[in-house]
């Protein structure tokens, strides 16, 4: 079971927004799908995801 299933939809939306903006900036827009973002989020450590969520809540609204 992946830990991404423990995140709420709002948290997942914030993380996807950050991944698109930071990690998938230079890839074609049709490649930056929710599935690709989820794959990238799933490879990150939970501590990293926590930091990203804190950043996202503070700066992304």
Buried (B, 14 or more C-beta within 10 A) or exposed (E): EEEBEEBEEEBBBBBBBBBBEEBBEEEEEEEBEEEBBBEBBEEBEEEEBEEBBEEBEEEBE
